[in-house]
């Protein structure tokens, strides 16, 4: 059923917080950096809650250090600092009596890449380009998410990836892709960010990356046999449930903009 309680709650939360998210990129890189640290830290906490393979301190310190380093020193310095941090954490894991050593290392790497490296591309986009490109990601992802849900609920017949997310369909994914490209391209052309051809290609990449990010997070949850990463956001689950697509799409947007501009 399309107009169910879950869809209604999701819609209300989106209407309330959507405009706030669209305002944040224009609030300044300092304020937006604080927002990304909050998202990354809560995301790391949710991964820790799911896995509990490492201490919460280790989980929470990783993304914060990486994003702070990126803000103050740039991407390269952030990369070097994060490598040193990983070496310290790996050393600590080596000397601990941990029967699940590989799982602990894997969790550390997941938090580092997923809630660290992927998220700092938002800061790099603001530093090198403009807030409008962040808005383009939001609009493309939101349109993809909304219309994939509507398309899948209305005429979804063929499962997209049943072992990971049984409710997602090929029809829903294609509907989301088409509408995500349409909404994103209209905004990009209107704001003068790209030409029509460039807008279609870039929004298609962003939309596809967003759907991949959704499946990736679903795979993590299925591995731990849980429905939501947390219950923090009514109707949406946790921070990772809400920002999984955005986290995956942001690096692709940065790469595309670097290639075209």
C-alpha positions as CSV (number, residue, x, y, z in Angstrom):
1,X,0.0,0.0,0.0
2,X,1.4,3.3,-1.1
3,X,-0.1,5.8,1.4
4,X,0.6,3.9,4.6
5,X,1.6,5.1,8.0
6,X,5.4,4.8,7.4
7,X,5.2,6.8,4.2
8,X,3.2,9.5,6.0
9,X,5.7,9.8,8.9
10,X,8.6,9.8,6.4
11,X,7.0,12.6,4.5
12,X,6.3,14.8,7.6
13,X,9.9,14.4,8.8
14,X,11.2,15.3,5.3
15,X,9.0,18.4,5.1
16,X,10.2,19.6,8.5
17,X,13.9,18.8,8.1
18,X,14.3,19.1,4.3
19,X,14.5,22.9,4.2
20,X,17.0,22.9,7.1
21,X,19.3,20.5,5.1
22,X,19.0,22.8,2.1
23,X,20.0,25.8,4.2
24,X,23.0,24.2,5.8
25,X,25.5,24.3,2.8
26,X,24.9,28.1,2.7
27,X,25.6,28.6,6.4
28,X,29.4,28.6,5.9
29,X,32.0,25.9,5.8
30,X,32.7,26.1,9.5
31,X,29.1,25.4,10.5
32,X,28.7,22.7,7.8
33,X,31.8,21.0,9.0
34,X,30.2,20.7,12.4
35,X,27.2,19.2,10.8
36,X,29.3,16.6,8.9
37,X,31.1,15.7,12.1
38,X,27.8,15.1,13.8
39,X,26.5,12.9,11.0
40,X,29.8,11.0,10.8
41,X,30.0,10.5,14.6
42,X,26.5,9.3,14.9
43,X,27.0,7.0,11.9
44,X,30.1,5.6,13.5
45,X,28.1,5.1,16.7
46,X,25.4,3.2,14.8
47,X,28.0,0.9,13.2
48,X,29.5,0.3,16.7
49,X,26.0,-0.5,18.0
50,X,25.5,-3.0,15.2
51,X,28.9,-4.7,15.5
52,X,30.3,-4.0,19.0
53,X,33.6,-5.4,17.7
54,X,35.6,-2.4,19.0
55,X,35.4,0.0,21.9
56,X,33.0,3.0,21.4
57,X,35.9,5.5,21.9
58,X,37.7,4.0,18.9
59,X,34.5,4.1,16.8
60,X,33.7,7.7,17.6
61,X,37.2,9.2,17.4
62,X,38.0,8.1,13.8
63,X,35.5,10.2,11.7
64,X,35.9,13.3,13.9
65,X,39.7,13.3,13.5
66,X,39.5,12.7,9.8
67,X,37.0,15.5,9.2
68,X,38.8,18.0,11.5
69,X,42.0,17.3,9.7
70,X,40.3,17.8,6.3
71,X,38.8,21.1,7.4
72,X,42.0,22.6,8.8
73,X,44.7,21.0,6.5
74,X,42.9,19.7,3.4
75,X,42.4,16.2,2.0
76,X,46.0,15.1,1.7
77,X,46.9,16.0,5.2
78,X,43.7,14.3,6.4
79,X,44.7,11.2,4.6
80,X,48.2,11.2,6.2
81,X,46.8,11.8,9.7
82,X,44.1,9.1,9.3
83,X,46.8,6.6,8.2
84,X,48.7,7.4,11.4
85,X,45.5,7.0,13.4
86,X,44.8,3.6,11.8
87,X,48.4,2.4,12.6
88,X,47.8,3.4,16.3
89,X,44.5,1.6,16.4
90,X,45.8,-1.5,14.6
91,X,48.7,-1.6,17.1
92,X,46.2,-1.4,20.0
93,X,44.2,-4.2,18.5
94,X,47.3,-6.3,18.0
95,X,48.3,-6.2,21.7
96,X,44.8,-6.9,23.0
97,X,43.5,-10.4,23.7
98,X,40.8,-10.2,21.0
99,X,39.5,-13.5,19.5
100,X,37.7,-11.5,16.7
101,X,40.8,-9.6,15.6
102,X,39.9,-9.5,11.9
103,X,36.3,-8.4,12.6
104,X,37.6,-5.6,14.8
105,X,40.0,-4.5,12.0
106,X,37.3,-4.7,9.5
107,X,35.0,-2.5,11.6
108,X,37.7,0.1,12.0
109,X,38.3,0.2,8.3
110,X,34.5,0.4,7.6
111,X,34.1,3.4,9.9
112,X,37.2,5.1,8.5
113,X,36.2,4.8,4.9
114,X,32.4,4.9,5.2
115,X,31.9,7.6,7.8
116,X,35.3,9.3,7.4
117,X,36.6,9.5,3.8
118,X,33.3,9.5,2.0
119,X,31.9,12.3,4.1
120,X,34.8,14.7,3.9
121,X,34.1,15.1,0.2
122,X,31.3,17.4,1.2
123,X,33.8,19.7,2.8
124,X,36.0,19.5,-0.3
125,X,33.0,20.4,-2.6
126,X,32.3,23.5,-0.5
127,X,35.9,24.5,-0.3
128,X,36.6,24.1,-4.0
129,X,33.2,24.8,-5.6
130,X,30.0,26.1,-4.1
131,X,27.0,25.0,-2.0
132,X,24.8,24.6,-5.1
133,X,26.6,21.3,-5.8
134,X,25.7,19.9,-2.4
135,X,22.1,21.0,-3.0
136,X,22.2,19.1,-6.4
137,X,23.2,15.9,-4.6
138,X,20.3,16.3,-2.1
139,X,17.7,17.0,-4.7
140,X,18.9,14.1,-6.9
141,X,19.0,11.7,-4.1
142,X,15.6,12.8,-2.6
143,X,13.9,12.5,-6.0
144,X,15.5,9.1,-6.6
145,X,14.4,7.8,-3.1
146,X,10.9,9.1,-3.3
147,X,10.1,8.0,-6.8
148,X,11.8,4.6,-6.4
149,X,9.5,4.0,-3.4
150,X,6.4,5.2,-5.4
151,X,7.4,3.2,-8.5
152,X,8.3,0.1,-6.6
153,X,5.1,0.2,-4.5
154,X,2.9,0.9,-7.6
155,X,4.2,-1.5,-10.3
156,X,7.3,-3.2,-8.9
157,X,7.5,-6.8,-10.2
158,X,11.1,-7.8,-10.6
159,X,13.3,-7.9,-7.5
160,X,16.4,-5.8,-7.7
161,X,18.6,-7.6,-5.1
162,X,16.3,-9.9,-3.0
163,X,19.1,-11.3,-0.8
164,X,19.9,-7.8,0.4
165,X,16.7,-5.8,0.2
166,X,13.7,-7.9,-0.8
167,X,11.3,-4.9,-1.2
168,X,13.4,-3.1,-3.8
169,X,12.5,-3.7,-7.4
170,X,14.0,-3.1,-10.8
171,X,11.0,-1.0,-11.8
172,X,11.4,1.1,-8.7
173,X,15.1,1.6,-9.2
174,X,14.6,2.7,-12.9
175,X,11.8,5.1,-11.8
176,X,14.0,6.6,-9.2
177,X,16.9,6.9,-11.7
178,X,14.7,8.6,-14.3
179,X,13.1,11.0,-11.9
180,X,16.3,11.7,-10.0
181,X,18.0,12.6,-13.3
182,X,15.1,14.8,-14.3
183,X,14.8,16.8,-11.0
184,X,18.6,17.1,-10.7
185,X,19.2,18.1,-14.3
186,X,16.5,20.8,-14.2
187,X,18.1,22.3,-11.1
188,X,21.7,22.0,-12.5
189,X,20.8,23.6,-15.8
190,X,18.7,26.3,-14.1
191,X,21.6,27.2,-11.8
192,X,24.1,27.1,-14.6
193,X,26.2,24.4,-13.0
194,X,26.3,22.2,-16.1
195,X,25.0,21.9,-19.7
196,X,22.0,19.7,-20.3
197,X,24.2,16.7,-21.5
198,X,26.6,17.1,-18.5
199,X,23.6,17.4,-16.1
200,X,22.0,14.2,-17.3
201,X,25.2,12.2,-17.1
202,X,26.3,13.5,-13.7
203,X,22.8,13.2,-12.1
204,X,22.6,9.6,-13.5
205,X,25.9,8.8,-11.8
206,X,24.8,10.4,-8.5
207,X,21.4,8.7,-8.6
208,X,23.0,5.3,-9.3
209,X,25.6,5.8,-6.6
210,X,22.9,6.8,-4.1
211,X,21.0,3.6,-4.8
212,X,24.2,1.6,-4.5
213,X,24.8,3.3,-1.1
214,X,21.3,2.3,0.0
215,X,22.0,-1.4,-0.9
216,X,25.4,-1.3,0.8
217,X,23.9,-0.1,4.1
218,X,21.1,-2.7,3.7
219,X,23.8,-5.4,3.3
220,X,25.4,-4.3,6.6
221,X,22.1,-4.4,8.4
222,X,21.2,-7.8,7.0
223,X,24.6,-9.1,8.1
224,X,23.6,-8.1,11.7
225,X,20.0,-9.1,11.2
226,X,18.5,-5.6,12.1
227,X,15.9,-3.5,10.3
228,X,17.2,0.0,11.0
229,X,20.7,1.3,12.0
230,X,18.9,3.0,15.0
231,X,15.6,4.6,15.9
232,X,16.9,8.2,16.0
233,X,14.8,9.7,13.2
234,X,11.0,8.9,13.2
235,X,10.0,7.1,10.1
236,X,13.5,7.0,8.7
237,X,15.4,4.8,11.2
238,X,19.0,6.0,11.9
239,X,21.4,8.5,10.5
240,X,22.9,5.9,8.2
241,X,19.4,4.9,7.0
242,X,18.8,8.5,6.0
243,X,22.2,9.5,4.7
244,X,23.4,6.2,3.2
245,X,22.7,7.3,-0.4
246,X,24.2,10.7,0.2
247,X,27.4,9.3,1.7
248,X,28.0,7.2,-1.4
249,X,26.9,9.8,-3.9
250,X,29.1,12.7,-2.6
251,X,32.5,11.3,-3.7
252,X,31.1,10.6,-7.2
253,X,29.8,14.2,-7.4
254,X,33.2,15.5,-6.4
255,X,34.9,13.4,-9.1
256,X,32.5,14.4,-11.8
257,X,32.8,18.1,-11.0
258,X,36.6,17.9,-11.0
259,X,36.5,16.2,-14.4
260,X,34.1,18.8,-16.0
261,X,35.2,22.1,-14.4
